[in-house]
Amino acid sequence: MEHLTILGYATADELEVRVSEYDRLIAQEETAAYTNGRLAHSPPPGVNTNSRAGFRSALKHLIDNRFIVCVRDAHFQSQFDARRDIERHLAHLEGLPAAKGKKIQSDIDRRVDIELGSRLDASISSTSVLQDLQEQGLNGENMTYSEYKTMLCIDYSNLVISVRNEKVAFAADKLFGKPVAQVARAACLQADVDSGPYKLRDCTSTPAPIQRLNVAQICSDLAEIATLENQIGEGVENGWPLAEYAVNGHRGPHTDGAMHPQQIDHQLAVLAEGPFHFFSQDHVGGHWLLHKTELNNFLRDKELMRLMGESLSGPALRTVRILMDKGKLDEKSLQEIGLLGAKELRQCLARLQMMGLLELQEVPREPQRQPNRTIFLWFYDPERVRKVFLGRLYKTMARLFQRLQLEREKLASTLSKVERTDVQGSEEEMLSPAELQVLFQWRQKEAWFMAEISRLDDSVVILRDL
């Protein structure tokens, strides 16, 4: 995923060669570290068997779970050009009716939408990709470019879903514990996001705001998670395997760690009674529902409060919370609800307005708009605050990248030597102790910068992509 993110899009064989080359360089560094700077047996360039098997297994898993999709020709066209191309194709192939009318035009649009959907469909079978890789390995140079080249890219909507579900699970874990957090994560897995790179009719087609939850699917997902935890040795508590013993030490019927549907209903009820109001139960059929809009607003509000809490003190943050909960209020009402003095409240309001977090609305009682006959209402606009923080996050990320480039230029002489092909993998043999120390410090600094950028990027995902 890291290499494909850097490349943007690539074929499976190009990705395999790049990953294998990276693994070979890492293996050389580890070998050099264990032989006091002398490589006893340097692995030959190319793709070894173990690396190939591991790569193809990981690629199959990522494609099957739709983290990696294919790139088609229609993805590089604008939607208008793609529709015109399809209309010309259908007119030449089938002969579209020349008559005009709403019914005829709606039928034409429906056929064009079906064809456009098939052209923009980014799904691909992992079997076909692995088969192309195998055929390319057998035939190699005898195959032409168009015979086996399938361009792959990352489906970022799945990454957005992963970040969103982890945020919900983290919030539920802090309040109710790990079992409830696992149920919340499994329930949110059933709600998609409308952030895919390729969409049909963005203005007219909107996703359903309410998702009906499948409790049986939640049970299945929890059982799969419990099985994986037991396989990697994490399903142990106080020395006892969680999957083997149930309540009071007796072995239960669900030995794989799964929950009963009644337990799932209870956990969802706990979530719905708490701050997770996007979960609700249908009073008619008893089905559990997930409100996507409320889920997105919940995560955005929590992320905005976290970002504001990093720069605001107690009274200012309390004022923001009051306005988020109550809506528009005047200064006197804010004093009574927030238990704040007039001077302290005015300082907080002025500071929040300068930061762009609060707005002031004037409501005159008379046409003359005299100040003593005007009501001044303070209010919190979440959409405006979201844009303010997005701008700050972008600026911070840009400064981090600029600082990273500046730090790199300071060590240009050493890093240019490290990037040479004859030095890569043999740093301890080719570099002096002082240069090795500089390289170690640079890698630590680079890792710190990238960790900070990744942390900011998680906030951007919540504020922009949901």
Buried (B, 14 or more C-beta within 10 A) or exposed (E): EEBBEEBEBBBBBBBBBBBBBEBBEEBBBEBBEEEEBEBEEEBEEEBBEEBBEBBBEEBBEBBEEEBBBBBBEBBEBEBEEBBEBBBEEBEEEEEBEEEEEEEEEEEBBEBBBEBBEEBBEBEBEBEEBBEBBEEBEEEEEEBEEEEBBBBBBBBBBBBBBBBBBBBBBEBBBEEBEEBBBBBBBBBBBBBBBBBBBBEBEEEEEEEEEBBEBBBEEBBEBBBBBBBEBBEEEEBEEEEEEBBBBBEEEEEEEBBEBBBEEEBBBBBBEBBBEBEBBBBBBEEEEEEBBBBBEBBBBBBBBBBBBEBBEEEBEEBBBBBBBBBBEEEBBEBEBBBEBBEBEEEBBBBBBEBBEEBBBBBEEEEEEEEEEEEEEEEEBBBBBEEEBBBBBBEBBEEBBEEBEEEBEEBBEEBEEBBEBBEEEEBBBBBBEBBEEEBBEBBEEBEEBEEEBEEBBEEBEEBBBBBBBB
